Amino acid sequence: MRHGCKINHLSRTHAHRVAMLSNMATSLILEKRIETTLAKAKALRVYVEPLINRSKEDTTNNRRVVFSYLHSKEAVNELFREISQKVANRPGGYTRILKTGIRHGDNSAMAIIELVDYNENMLKPIAEKKAKTTRRSRAKKAETAEAPVAAETPAVEETPKAE
């Protein structure tokens, strides 16, 4: 039974799991989007979001702590220079997981995990959709549905008040 076990061990030893998450976090920071299994994506989100949150304040201690997790100078520089600028105003939720279906080899659920501020398609404002057009004419129904404009009533003149 899993009473009180809150971490997904991903069927790996501790050292293998830490190394895998470190490599995946480095790839996510450098590439901004990676495709993996859904379980690994959920574990990676828990691993990488505190690192991104720590990068908001560029201090030597924060860089050393993040480097101890990532083991990559390029990823640390990218995180503190580029990504921290984009997420400066965001209070959390730096990653997005999109389910993509199943892998044909072993039927495992696949997902894409990406940094939220780097997906240009989702950042665009949603354009208003046009009304659906059909083969049938709606003009007759639209004209009859409109109520005729009421004739303007003359404005009521106010009587002068006694002073």
C-alpha positions, 0 to 999 in steps of 0.5 A, spaced: 500 500 500 502 507 498 500 510 505 503 517 505 507 516 499 506 522 495 512 522 490 512 517 484 518 513 483 517 512 476 519 504 477 527 507 478 532 507 483 533 514 487 539 516 483 536 514 476 530 518 478 534 524 480 539 523 474 533 523 469 529 528 472 535 533 471 536 531 464 529 532 462 529 539 466 535 541 462 532 539 456 526 543 457 529 549 459 534 549 453 528 547 448 522 550 451 518 543 450 519 536 450 515 530 449 515 524 454 510 520 458 504 523 462 507 520 468 514 523 467 511 530 465 507 530 472 514 528 476 518 533 472 513 539 473 514 538 480 521 538 479 522 544 475 517 549 477 521 551 484 527 552 480 524 557 475 521 560 481 528 561 484 530 564 478 526 570 479 531 572 484 538 572 481 543 571 486 549 567 487 546 562 492 540 561 487 544 560 481 548 555 486 542 551 488 539 551 481 546 548 478 546 543 484 539 540 480 541 541 473 548 540 472 549 544 466 551 551 466 548 553 459 541 551 462 542 555 468 544 561 464 538 560 460 534 560 466 536 566 469 537 570 463 531 569 458 526 565 462 526 569 469 525 575 465 518 572 461 516 569 468 517 575 472 510 577 473 507 570 473 505 568 480 506 560 478 504 555 473 510 556 469 509 549 465 503 546 461 502 539 460 498 537 454 496 530 453 497 527 446 495 520 446 498 513 447 504 510 444 503 504 440 509 500 442 507 499 450 500 503 450 503 508 455 500 515 455 504 521 452 504 528 453 508 534 451 510 539 457 512 546 455 514 552 458 507 557 458 510 563 456 514 560 450 508 558 446 506 563 441 500 560 439 496 560 446 499 567 447 495 570 441 488 573 443 482 569 441 479 572 435 472 572 435 469 567 431 464 568 425 457 566 425 456 559 422 453 560 415 448 555 412 446 553 406 439 555 408 437 563 408 436 566 415 435 573 412 427 572 412 427 569 419 432 575 422 428 580 419 421 578 422 424 577 428 426 584 429 421 588 432 419 594 428 422 601 431 417 604 435 415 611 433 418 617 437 414 620 442 415 627 443 419 629 449 414 632 455 416 639 456 417 641 463 412 647 466 416 652 469 417 652 476 414 658 480 420 661 484 
